[in-house]
Amino acid sequence: MIILVPNQAIAGSITPPDGSPGTGMVGDFRCWTISGPPQDVSVSLEDQFGLMERVLVNEPVELCASADKFFNDFEFLNPNGFGHHLKCYRIDGSLETPRTVQVIDQFHKEIVTLERVVELCIPAFKQLGPVAEGASVDLTSGPQHHFKCYDISNEASVQFPITIEDQFGRDSALVVQPFLFCNPVIKNNQQDPNEILNQKEHWKCYLIQSPTITPPDQLVSVFDQFNPNGQEHTIQIPEKICVEAHKMPIIVGGEIMPLDTTSLLLASTQMNAAWMIPVIVAGIGIAIVIARKF
């Protein structure tokens, strides 16, 4: 029998059982919808679930900009400041066996089920305006986070009002639903396996509603590993917020249940030392299973 901790709304975070900190270097991002042609590039991906697979990189779906978040009188300032970006592409994949993991972040603690692989997010560099002739950037100069994102199949609705600020402005938003859980990933064997497979920080992405925001319709040039000479996009609407998250063990019969066959347990109980002492700000959440709309 699995012993579950009830869903909770959380200000700050909960200190892990061993008290060990993470690096605190992922931070929060607001993700804006973009569009573009499929990349038609095949890449190999390996993450903490121990699965090495080749996937086809399809069209870009979001540009995520580092952001500061204000929630329940707490400030969550991005450790990298403004100017750090990730560009997310749609990919198709699946897990042979669905994974059930306990996840904790600044908003929520819950058990989630992961089945489908839906996005790959990679480091990117942004410039305002069209791509300049002969433009190029150093893509190795900033943080090099890569994330493989899984659809959360047992989404629970939430209602968290926040204020969020990034390079495109400062706005109020309502966090309404967990959407994706993202593992750090090795792409084409380009990252250190020991670093990635033991990395403590993950991403959990929530859908947001921003009813008062005016879409910036800002033309930007985005450079990444798939488009080193730049690709033009128009920033449309903010679709989601992605926050630093951590896996935690699930207890079965009083014992910790392994979450995968790799070193996941070494990474699952780590928390961000920069987060504040936990303050429980709401009661038990009610899990509502809904159908995904794509």
Secondary structure, DSSP 8 states (H G I E B T S, - for coil): -EE----EEEES----TT--EE---S-EEEEEE-------EEEEEEETT--EEEEEEEEEEEEEEEEEEEETTEEE--TT-TT-EEEEEEEEEEEEEEEEEEEEESSEEEEEEEEEEEEEEEEEEEEESS--TT----TTSS----EEEEEESS-----EEEEEEETTEEEEEEEEEEEEEEEEEEETT-S-HHHHHT---EEEEEEEE-TT-----EEEEEE-SS-TT-EEEEE--EEEEEEEEEEE-EEETTEEE--SSSSHHHHHT-EETTS---EEEEEE----------
